[in-house]
Amino acid sequence: MHVISLQSPCLNSTSPEDWTDTVADNPTEDARQHALDQFLAGVERRAYVMAEMATRNRDEALDLVQDAMLAFVTSYGKKKPASEWPPLFHRVLQNKLRDWGRRQTVRRRWQVWLKGDDDAPEADPIQQAADPAGRSPEQRVSLDNASDALLMAIGELPLRQQQAFMLRSWEGLDVATTAKAMGCSAGSVKTHLSLAMAQLRDKLKGHW
Amino acid sequence: MNDRSPFDEAARQALDTRAEGLDGATLSRLRQARVTAIEQGTRRHRWFSHWVPVTGALATAALLAMNLWHDQMPQPAPELALLESLVGDSVLPSSTQPDPEFIEWLARPNGAV
C-alpha cells in the first residue's frame, strides 16, 4: 500500500510532466495513486483560491475543494489518462462551484419568501459576506494596493464571469477547454469574459 | 497565451501571490482534503470494481437458472387449458355440473344421432 506523503509541495513545484511520467513509466495502482497525489498537490492552492473567490467563505471553499477532489478521483482518477486530468479537474470544480451558486440562489429566494419582505431590496449574501482577509468596510474603501483591489474586484464578479476570467486569464485555458470546464458554449465563454473584463476595467480605473 | 495584456499579467500575478501566501491552517486543511479524497476515492473504486462484477454475475446466473427451471416445468396442453377455462369460467354457470350426455353428444361425428 502506497503511503501518501503529507508534505505539501510549493505551488507549481509539480509540473505536469512529473505526474504524467509517473503513470506512464509505472502504470501500477500505487503509481497512479502517487501521480494523483502529485497532481492534486499541484492544483489544490489554485483550486482553493478559485473557490474562495466564489464563496468568500474559507470553510465553504475548503469543503468545495475537497468535494471536487473526491469526485475527480472517483470519476476520472482511475479511468482517464493523466494527460486529461487538468481540464477534467477544472470541470468538476467548476460544476461544484456552479451547484453552490444555485443553492445560494434558492436559499436566498426562500429567505425572502419566508421573511415576506418584498419591499426591501433583495440582499445578496455574497455581497454581505465578511471579507476573507478580515478587512472592515472602511479599510476596503481606502485600499490603495492595486493587487488587493484587483482581487476584490474579481471576487465581486458574478460567478460565471468570475469562472471565465479565472480559467482564461489565470489558468491560461483556451476558449474550447474553458467552455468544456464551464459546461457551456464557446460563445458564452467569450460573452462572460468580455463582460468580466468590462466590469474589472471599470472598477479598477484608478489602478490601470 | 503569449499575447497577455498588462492587465492579464497583473491579475495573474495577484492571484499567484494570493495562492502562494495561503496560511498554514488552510494549507493543512487542503493537504488533509487531498489525502481523504485519494483514500476514499480509491476505496470506493475498489469496492465498485470488486462487488459490481460479482453482483452482476450472481444476478445473471439467477436469471438463467429461473429461465431454465421455467422451461422444464410440465406445461398443460394449450387446447385442454383453453377448454378448462371455457367450461370452468365463462360458458357454463359455476353452479352447473357438466352433463356427461351433452359431452358425449358433442364428441359424436356430425349428423350422428
Boltz contact constraints between the chains, C-beta under 6 A:
constraints:
  - contact:
      token1: [A, 4]
      token2: [B, 35]
      max_distance: 6.0
  - contact:
      token1: [A, 6]
      token2: [B, 31]
      max_distance: 6.0
  - contact:
      token1: [A, 8]
      token2: [B, 27]
      max_distance: 6.0
  - contact:
      token1: [A, 8]
      token2: [B, 31]
      max_distance: 6.0
  - contact:
      token1: [A, 11]
      token2: [B, 19]
      max_distance: 6.0
  - contact:
      token1: [A, 11]
      token2: [B, 20]
      max_distance: 6.0
  - contact:
      token1: [A, 36]
      token2: [B, 38]
      max_distance: 6.0
  - contact:
      token1: [A, 37]
      token2: [B, 38]
      max_distance: 6.0
  - contact:
      token1: [A, 40]
      token2: [B, 34]
      max_distance: 6.0
  - contact:
      token1: [A, 44]
      token2: [B, 30]
      max_distance: 6.0
  - contact:
      token1: [A, 44]
      token2: [B, 34]
      max_distance: 6.0
  - contact:
      token1: [A, 45]
      token2: [B, 19]
      max_distance: 6.0
  - contact:
      token1: [A, 45]
      token2: [B, 22]
      max_distance: 6.0
  - contact:
      token1: [A, 46]
      token2: [B, 19]
      max_distance: 6.0
  - contact:
      token1: [A, 48]
      token2: [B, 30]
      max_distance: 6.0
  - contact:
      token1: [A, 49]
      token2: [B, 18]
      max_distance: 6.0
  - contact:
      token1: [A, 49]
      token2: [B, 19]
      max_distance: 6.0
  - contact:
      token1: [A, 62]
      token2: [B, 29]
      max_distance: 6.0
  - contact:
      token1: [A, 65]
      token2: [B, 33]
      max_distance: 6.0
  - contact:
      token1: [A, 66]
      token2: [B, 33]
      max_distance: 6.0
  - contact:
      token1: [A, 69]
      token2: [B, 33]
      max_distance: 6.0
  - contact:
      token1: [A, 69]
      token2: [B, 34]
      max_distance: 6.0
  - contact:
      token1: [A, 69]
      token2: [B, 37]
      max_distance: 6.0
  - contact:
      token1: [A, 70]
      token2: [B, 37]
      max_distance: 6.0
  - contact:
      token1: [A, 70]
      token2: [B, 40]
      max_distance: 6.0
  - contact:
      token1: [A, 70]
      token2: [B, 41]
      max_distance: 6.0
  - contact:
      token1: [A, 73]
      token2: [B, 37]
      max_distance: 6.0
  - contact:
      token1: [A, 73]
      token2: [B, 38]
      max_distance: 6.0
  - contact:
      token1: [A, 73]
      token2: [B, 41]
      max_distance: 6.0
  - contact:
      token1: [A, 74]
      token2: [B, 41]
      max_distance: 6.0
  - contact:
      token1: [A, 74]
      token2: [B, 44]
      max_distance: 6.0
  - contact:
      token1: [A, 77]
      token2: [B, 41]
      max_distance: 6.0
  - contact:
      token1: [A, 78]
      token2: [B, 45]
      max_distance: 6.0
  - contact:
      token1: [A, 147]
      token2: [B, 14]
      max_distance: 6.0
  - contact:
      token1: [A, 150]
      token2: [B, 11]
      max_distance: 6.0
  - contact:
      token1: [A, 150]
      token2: [B, 14]
      max_distance: 6.0
  - contact:
      token1: [A, 151]
      token2: [B, 14]
      max_distance: 6.0
  - contact:
      token1: [A, 169]
      token2: [B, 8]
      max_distance: 6.0
  - contact:
      token1: [A, 169]
      token2: [B, 11]
      max_distance: 6.0
  - contact:
      token1: [A, 170]
      token2: [B, 12]
      max_distance: 6.0
  - contact:
      token1: [A, 170]
      token2: [B, 15]
      max_distance: 6.0
  - contact:
      token1: [A, 172]
      token2: [B, 1]
      max_distance: 6.0
  - contact:
      token1: [A, 208]
      token2: [B, 7]
      max_distance: 6.0
